Amino acid sequence: MNILFLPYLYLGAGLAVMIVSGNVLVTGSVQIARHFRISTLVVGLTVVAFGTSAPELFTSVRAAVNNAHEIALGNVIGSNIANIGFILALVALITPIPIRNRAIGFDLIVMFFVTVLLFVFGYNGHIGLFEGISLIAILIAYTVWSVVKSRKTQDVETIPAPAKNAFIAAAMIVMAVTGLYFSSGWFVEGARAIALQWGVSERVIAVSIVAVGTSMPELTASIIAAFRKEADLSVGNIIGSNIFNITGVLGITTIIRPLHIASQPMFITDMLWVAGISIALILTMLPLSKGKINRWEGGALLTLFFAYLVILYKL
């Protein structure tokens, strides 16, 4: 087999397995939500978000251990931009996303808060152990609050009975995350090999090819959830993934190995893009009481994402 063709084979195989794994993850997660009488929004913000962010976690930790700090940090920054500007935008283009749960307003605030916090932590060019522990503490507090709040406010009578027992649903989630781990690895390796053939820098690879590659599980899970009329799961997955990428992925990564930021101006530019596209998402969802992310709004977010890529590759 032609060695130049192998990266494309890895790319295709990784995408195919991620689609299947995303389907299984959504099914298992919805069943878990029904067993524990919590909303699908909370499951999307926690179980699905953490599961689909597993590729980002594994990629950033391995990159940090190998002293590829630009990839470790750029993977998270690029993924958060791609989650909103590419994935959620693409889902909205396929099918408009209704915003049924006003409680999502708090989650949007948390997402924006941790984005600003990352900017503050990284402004001095170093994200270390203290910052990592602080981010993990925020993640734990946010997760506990989300579950407790849902249990108190959710009308259990409106939740359908689960179609599968809890053990099978949990096994489905574990199998799906395992599939996402391996398939995202194939996708990223294929994408990186192709990008290197094109001769682009490590930072550009990290915040574009690697970031989009590790975000493919979010894409498959969100699209599948949207088609199944689980809008809360679809939106919750994206917001929860962005929160987890910063608090969980970077928290764990910097506890294992502190990160050094090579280019301060590039970091500031990337973080301004993350903050800007987060604000754009918030604006598209207003008013939260009867909001909807329409196709034209999805198109606007996608345009912002491609503008970012154009600027990125020109720098």
Contacts in CASP RR format, 6 or more apart in sequence:
PFRMAT RR
TARGET T0000
AUTHOR 0000-0000-0000
METHOD contacts of the structure
MODEL  1
MNILFLPYLYLGAGLAVMIVSGNVLVTGSVQIARHFRISTLVVGLTVVAF
GTSAPELFTSVRAAVNNAHEIALGNVIGSNIANIGFILALVALITPIPIR
NRAIGFDLIVMFFVTVLLFVFGYNGHIGLFEGISLIAILIAYTVWSVVKS
RKTQDVETIPAPAKNAFIAAAMIVMAVTGLYFSSGWFVEGARAIALQWGV
SERVIAVSIVAVGTSMPELTASIIAAFRKEADLSVGNIIGSNIFNITGVL
GITTIIRPLHIASQPMFITDMLWVAGISIALILTMLPLSKGKINRWEGGA
LLTLFFAYLVILYKL
1 9 0 8 1.000
4 197 0 8 1.000
6 190 0 8 1.000
6 193 0 8 1.000
7 189 0 8 1.000
7 190 0 8 1.000
7 191 0 8 1.000
7 193 0 8 1.000
7 194 0 8 1.000
7 197 0 8 1.000
8 190 0 8 1.000
8 194 0 8 1.000
10 186 0 8 1.000
10 187 0 8 1.000
10 189 0 8 1.000
10 190 0 8 1.000
10 193 0 8 1.000
11 186 0 8 1.000
11 187 0 8 1.000
11 190 0 8 1.000
11 191 0 8 1.000
11 194 0 8 1.000
12 186 0 8 1.000
12 187 0 8 1.000
13 183 0 8 1.000
13 186 0 8 1.000
14 183 0 8 1.000
14 184 0 8 1.000
14 185 0 8 1.000
14 186 0 8 1.000
14 187 0 8 1.000
14 216 0 8 1.000
15 183 0 8 1.000
15 187 0 8 1.000
15 216 0 8 1.000
16 183 0 8 1.000
17 179 0 8 1.000
17 182 0 8 1.000
17 183 0 8 1.000
17 186 0 8 1.000
18 179 0 8 1.000
18 180 0 8 1.000
18 183 0 8 1.000
18 184 0 8 1.000
18 187 0 8 1.000
18 216 0 8 1.000
18 217 0 8 1.000
18 220 0 8 1.000
19 220 0 8 1.000
21 175 0 8 1.000
21 176 0 8 1.000
21 177 0 8 1.000
21 178 0 8 1.000
21 179 0 8 1.000
21 180 0 8 1.000
21 183 0 8 1.000
21 217 0 8 1.000
21 220 0 8 1.000
22 52 0 8 1.000
22 176 0 8 1.000
22 180 0 8 1.000
22 217 0 8 1.000
22 220 0 8 1.000
22 221 0 8 1.000
22 224 0 8 1.000
23 220 0 8 1.000
23 224 0 8 1.000
24 172 0 8 1.000
24 173 0 8 1.000
24 175 0 8 1.000
24 176 0 8 1.000
25 48 0 8 1.000
25 51 0 8 1.000
25 52 0 8 1.000
25 172 0 8 1.000
25 173 0 8 1.000
25 176 0 8 1.000
25 177 0 8 1.000
25 180 0 8 1.000
25 217 0 8 1.000
25 221 0 8 1.000
26 48 0 8 1.000
26 221 0 8 1.000
26 224 0 8 1.000
26 225 0 8 1.000
26 228 0 8 1.000
26 230 0 8 1.000
26 233 0 8 1.000
27 172 0 8 1.000
28 164 0 8 1.000
28 169 0 8 1.000
28 170 0 8 1.000
28 172 0 8 1.000
28 173 0 8 1.000
28 176 0 8 1.000
29 40 0 8 1.000
29 43 0 8 1.000
29 44 0 8 1.000
29 47 0 8 1.000
29 48 0 8 1.000
29 169 0 8 1.000
29 173 0 8 1.000
29 233 0 8 1.000
30 40 0 8 1.000
30 43 0 8 1.000
30 230 0 8 1.000
30 233 0 8 1.000
31 162 0 8 1.000
31 163 0 8 1.000
31 164 0 8 1.000
31 166 0 8 1.000
31 168 0 8 1.000
31 169 0 8 1.000
31 172 0 8 1.000
32 43 0 8 1.000
32 47 0 8 1.000
32 166 0 8 1.000
32 169 0 8 1.000
32 170 0 8 1.000
32 173 0 8 1.000
33 39 0 8 1.000
33 40 0 8 1.000
33 42 0 8 1.000
33 43 0 8 1.000
33 159 0 8 1.000
34 159 0 8 1.000
34 160 0 8 1.000
34 161 0 8 1.000
34 162 0 8 1.000
35 162 0 8 1.000
35 166 0 8 1.000
35 169 0 8 1.000
37 151 0 8 1.000
37 154 0 8 1.000
37 156 0 8 1.000
37 159 0 8 1.000
38 147 0 8 1.000
38 150 0 8 1.000
38 151 0 8 1.000
38 154 0 8 1.000
39 101 0 8 1.000
39 150 0 8 1.000
39 154 0 8 1.000
39 232 0 8 1.000
40 230 0 8 1.000
40 232 0 8 1.000
40 233 0 8 1.000
41 101 0 8 1.000
41 103 0 8 1.000
41 104 0 8 1.000
41 150 0 8 1.000
41 232 0 8 1.000
41 233 0 8 1.000
41 235 0 8 1.000
41 236 0 8 1.000
42 146 0 8 1.000
42 147 0 8 1.000
42 149 0 8 1.000
42 150 0 8 1.000
43 233 0 8 1.000
44 232 0 8 1.000
44 233 0 8 1.000
44 236 0 8 1.000
44 237 0 8 1.000
44 240 0 8 1.000
45 107 0 8 1.000
45 146 0 8 1.000
45 236 0 8 1.000
45 237 0 8 1.000
45 239 0 8 1.000
45 240 0 8 1.000
45 243 0 8 1.000
46 143 0 8 1.000
46 146 0 8 1.000
46 147 0 8 1.000
46 240 0 8 1.000
47 173 0 8 1.000
48 221 0 8 1.000
48 225 0 8 1.000
48 233 0 8 1.000
48 236 0 8 1.000
48 237 0 8 1.000
49 236 0 8 1.000
49 237 0 8 1.000
49 238 0 8 1.000
49 239 0 8 1.000
49 240 0 8 1.000
49 241 0 8 1.000
49 243 0 8 1.000
49 244 0 8 1.000
50 244 0 8 1.000
51 173 0 8 1.000
51 176 0 8 1.000
51 177 0 8 1.000
51 180 0 8 1.000
51 217 0 8 1.000
52 180 0 8 1.000
52 217 0 8 1.000
52 218 0 8 1.000
52 221 0 8 1.000
52 237 0 8 1.000
52 241 0 8 1.000
53 79 0 8 1.000
53 217 0 8 1.000
53 218 0 8 1.000
53 241 0 8 1.000
53 244 0 8 1.000
53 245 0 8 1.000
53 248 0 8 1.000
53 249 0 8 1.000
54 177 0 8 1.000
54 180 0 8 1.000
54 181 0 8 1.000
54 184 0 8 1.000
54 217 0 8 1.000
55 180 0 8 1.000
55 181 0 8 1.000
55 184 0 8 1.000
55 185 0 8 1.000
55 188 0 8 1.000
55 213 0 8 1.000
55 214 0 8 1.000
55 215 0 8 1.000
55 216 0 8 1.000
55 217 0 8 1.000
56 75 0 8 1.000
56 76 0 8 1.000
56 79 0 8 1.000
56 214 0 8 1.000
56 215 0 8 1.000
56 245 0 8 1.000
56 249 0 8 1.000
57 248 0 8 1.000
57 249 0 8 1.000
57 252 0 8 1.000
57 253 0 8 1.000
58 181 0 8 1.000
58 184 0 8 1.000
58 185 0 8 1.000
59 71 0 8 1.000
59 72 0 8 1.000
59 75 0 8 1.000
59 184 0 8 1.000
59 185 0 8 1.000
59 188 0 8 1.000
59 210 0 8 1.000
59 214 0 8 1.000
60 71 0 8 1.000
60 72 0 8 1.000
60 73 0 8 1.000
60 75 0 8 1.000
60 76 0 8 1.000
60 249 0 8 1.000
60 250 0 8 1.000
60 253 0 8 1.000
61 72 0 8 1.000
61 252 0 8 1.000
61 253 0 8 1.000
61 256 0 8 1.000
63 69 0 8 1.000
63 71 0 8 1.000
63 72 0 8 1.000
63 75 0 8 1.000
63 206 0 8 1.000
64 72 0 8 1.000
64 253 0 8 1.000
64 254 0 8 1.000
64 256 0 8 1.000
64 257 0 8 1.000
64 259 0 8 1.000
65 256 0 8 1.000
65 257 0 8 1.000
68 202 0 8 1.000
69 259 0 8 1.000
69 260 0 8 1.000
69 261 0 8 1.000
69 262 0 8 1.000
70 202 0 8 1.000
70 203 0 8 1.000
70 206 0 8 1.000
70 262 0 8 1.000
71 202 0 8 1.000
71 205 0 8 1.000
71 206 0 8 1.000
71 210 0 8 1.000
72 206 0 8 1.000
72 253 0 8 1.000
72 259 0 8 1.000
73 127 0 8 1.000
73 206 0 8 1.000
73 250 0 8 1.000
73 259 0 8 1.000
73 261 0 8 1.000
73 267 0 8 1.000
74 203 0 8 1.000
74 206 0 8 1.000
74 207 0 8 1.000
74 210 0 8 1.000
74 211 0 8 1.000
74 270 0 8 1.000
75 206 0 8 1.000
75 207 0 8 1.000
75 210 0 8 1.000
75 211 0 8 1.000
75 214 0 8 1.000
75 249 0 8 1.000
76 211 0 8 1.000
76 245 0 8 1.000
76 246 0 8 1.000
76 249 0 8 1.000
76 250 0 8 1.000
77 207 0 8 1.000
77 211 0 8 1.000
77 270 0 8 1.000
77 271 0 8 1.000
77 274 0 8 1.000
78 206 0 8 1.000
78 207 0 8 1.000
78 208 0 8 1.000
78 211 0 8 1.000
78 212 0 8 1.000
78 270 0 8 1.000
78 274 0 8 1.000
79 211 0 8 1.000
79 212 0 8 1.000
79 214 0 8 1.000
79 215 0 8 1.000
79 241 0 8 1.000
79 245 0 8 1.000
80 115 0 8 1.000
80 242 0 8 1.000
80 245 0 8 1.000
80 246 0 8 1.000
80 274 0 8 1.000
80 278 0 8 1.000
81 207 0 8 1.000
81 211 0 8 1.000
81 270 0 8 1.000
81 273 0 8 1.000
81 274 0 8 1.000
81 277 0 8 1.000
81 305 0 8 1.000
81 308 0 8 1.000
82 211 0 8 1.000
82 212 0 8 1.000
82 215 0 8 1.000
82 305 0 8 1.000
83 215 0 8 1.000
83 218 0 8 1.000
83 238 0 8 1.000
83 241 0 8 1.000
83 242 0 8 1.000
83 245 0 8 1.000
84 238 0 8 1.000
84 242 0 8 1.000
84 277 0 8 1.000
84 278 0 8 1.000
84 280 0 8 1.000
84 281 0 8 1.000
84 301 0 8 1.000
84 305 0 8 1.000
85 277 0 8 1.000
85 301 0 8 1.000
85 302 0 8 1.000
85 304 0 8 1.000
85 305 0 8 1.000
86 212 0 8 1.000
86 215 0 8 1.000
86 219 0 8 1.000
86 302 0 8 1.000
86 305 0 8 1.000
87 215 0 8 1.000
87 218 0 8 1.000
87 219 0 8 1.000
87 222 0 8 1.000
87 238 0 8 1.000
88 97 0 8 1.000
88 222 0 8 1.000
88 234 0 8 1.000
88 235 0 8 1.000
88 238 0 8 1.000
88 281 0 8 1.000
88 293 0 8 1.000
88 298 0 8 1.000
88 301 0 8 1.000
89 298 0 8 1.000
89 299 0 8 1.000
89 300 0 8 1.000
89 301 0 8 1.000
89 302 0 8 1.000
89 305 0 8 1.000
90 219 0 8 1.000
90 223 0 8 1.000
90 298 0 8 1.000
90 302 0 8 1.000
91 97 0 8 1.000
91 219 0 8 1.000
91 222 0 8 1.000
91 223 0 8 1.000
91 226 0 8 1.000
91 234 0 8 1.000
92 293 0 8 1.000
92 294 0 8 1.000
92 295 0 8 1.000
92 297 0 8 1.000
92 298 0 8 1.000
92 299 0 8 1.000
92 301 0 8 1.000
93 295 0 8 1.000
93 298 0 8 1.000
93 299 0 8 1.000
93 302 0 8 1.000
94 223 0 8 1.000
94 226 0 8 1.000
94 227 0 8 1.000
95 226 0 8 1.000
95 227 0 8 1.000
96 292 0 8 1.000
96 293 0 8 1.000
96 294 0 8 1.000
96 295 0 8 1.000
97 226 0 8 1.000
97 231 0 8 1.000
97 234 0 8 1.000
97 235 0 8 1.000
97 292 0 8 1.000
97 293 0 8 1.000
98 231 0 8 1.000
98 291 0 8 1.000
98 292 0 8 1.000
99 231 0 8 1.000
99 235 0 8 1.000
99 285 0 8 1.000
99 288 0 8 1.000
99 290 0 8 1.000
99 291 0 8 1.000
99 292 0 8 1.000
99 293 0 8 1.000
100 231 0 8 1.000
100 232 0 8 1.000
101 232 0 8 1.000
102 288 0 8 1.000
102 289 0 8 1.000
103 149 0 8 1.000
103 153 0 8 1.000
104 232 0 8 1.000
104 235 0 8 1.000
104 236 0 8 1.000
104 239 0 8 1.000
104 285 0 8 1.000
104 288 0 8 1.000
105 288 0 8 1.000
107 146 0 8 1.000
107 236 0 8 1.000
107 239 0 8 1.000
107 240 0 8 1.000
107 243 0 8 1.000
108 239 0 8 1.000
108 281 0 8 1.000
108 282 0 8 1.000
108 285 0 8 1.000
110 142 0 8 1.000
110 243 0 8 1.000
111 239 0 8 1.000
111 240 0 8 1.000
111 242 0 8 1.000
111 243 0 8 1.000
111 278 0 8 1.000
112 275 0 8 1.000
112 278 0 8 1.000
112 279 0 8 1.000
112 282 0 8 1.000
114 135 0 8 1.000
114 138 0 8 1.000
114 243 0 8 1.000
114 246 0 8 1.000
114 247 0 8 1.000
115 242 0 8 1.000
115 246 0 8 1.000
115 271 0 8 1.000
115 274 0 8 1.000
115 275 0 8 1.000
115 278 0 8 1.000
116 275 0 8 1.000
117 135 0 8 1.000
117 138 0 8 1.000
117 246 0 8 1.000
118 127 0 8 1.000
118 246 0 8 1.000
118 250 0 8 1.000
118 271 0 8 1.000
119 268 0 8 1.000
119 271 0 8 1.000
119 275 0 8 1.000
121 127 0 8 1.000
121 131 0 8 1.000
121 134 0 8 1.000
121 135 0 8 1.000
122 131 0 8 1.000
122 261 0 8 1.000
122 267 0 8 1.000
123 264 0 8 1.000
123 268 0 8 1.000
125 260 0 8 1.000
125 261 0 8 1.000
125 264 0 8 1.000
125 267 0 8 1.000
126 258 0 8 1.000
126 259 0 8 1.000
126 260 0 8 1.000
126 261 0 8 1.000
127 250 0 8 1.000
127 254 0 8 1.000
127 258 0 8 1.000
127 259 0 8 1.000
127 261 0 8 1.000
128 254 0 8 1.000
128 258 0 8 1.000
128 259 0 8 1.000
129 254 0 8 1.000
129 255 0 8 1.000
129 258 0 8 1.000
131 251 0 8 1.000
131 254 0 8 1.000
132 250 0 8 1.000
132 251 0 8 1.000
132 252 0 8 1.000
132 254 0 8 1.000
132 255 0 8 1.000
133 251 0 8 1.000
133 255 0 8 1.000
135 246 0 8 1.000
135 247 0 8 1.000
135 248 0 8 1.000
135 250 0 8 1.000
135 251 0 8 1.000
135 254 0 8 1.000
136 247 0 8 1.000
136 248 0 8 1.000
136 251 0 8 1.000
136 252 0 8 1.000
136 255 0 8 1.000
138 247 0 8 1.000
139 243 0 8 1.000
139 244 0 8 1.000
139 247 0 8 1.000
139 248 0 8 1.000
139 251 0 8 1.000
142 243 0 8 1.000
142 247 0 8 1.000
162 169 0 8 1.000
164 172 0 8 1.000
180 217 0 8 1.000
184 213 0 8 1.000
184 214 0 8 1.000
184 216 0 8 1.000
184 217 0 8 1.000
187 213 0 8 1.000
187 214 0 8 1.000
187 216 0 8 1.000
188 209 0 8 1.000
188 210 0 8 1.000
188 213 0 8 1.000
188 214 0 8 1.000
191 209 0 8 1.000
191 210 0 8 1.000
191 212 0 8 1.000
191 213 0 8 1.000
192 205 0 8 1.000
192 209 0 8 1.000
192 210 0 8 1.000
194 209 0 8 1.000
195 204 0 8 1.000
195 205 0 8 1.000
195 208 0 8 1.000
195 209 0 8 1.000
196 205 0 8 1.000
200 313 0 8 1.000
203 263 0 8 1.000
203 266 0 8 1.000
204 312 0 8 1.000
204 313 0 8 1.000
207 270 0 8 1.000
207 312 0 8 1.000
208 309 0 8 1.000
208 312 0 8 1.000
208 313 0 8 1.000
215 241 0 8 1.000
218 237 0 8 1.000
218 238 0 8 1.000
218 241 0 8 1.000
221 233 0 8 1.000
221 234 0 8 1.000
221 237 0 8 1.000
222 234 0 8 1.000
222 237 0 8 1.000
222 238 0 8 1.000
223 234 0 8 1.000
225 231 0 8 1.000
225 233 0 8 1.000
225 234 0 8 1.000
225 237 0 8 1.000
226 234 0 8 1.000
235 293 0 8 1.000
242 278 0 8 1.000
250 259 0 8 1.000
253 259 0 8 1.000
261 267 0 8 1.000
266 315 0 8 1.000
273 308 0 8 1.000
277 301 0 8 1.000
277 304 0 8 1.000
277 305 0 8 1.000
277 308 0 8 1.000
280 300 0 8 1.000
280 301 0 8 1.000
280 304 0 8 1.000
281 301 0 8 1.000
284 293 0 8 1.000
284 294 0 8 1.000
284 297 0 8 1.000
284 298 0 8 1.000
284 300 0 8 1.000
284 301 0 8 1.000
285 291 0 8 1.000
285 293 0 8 1.000
END
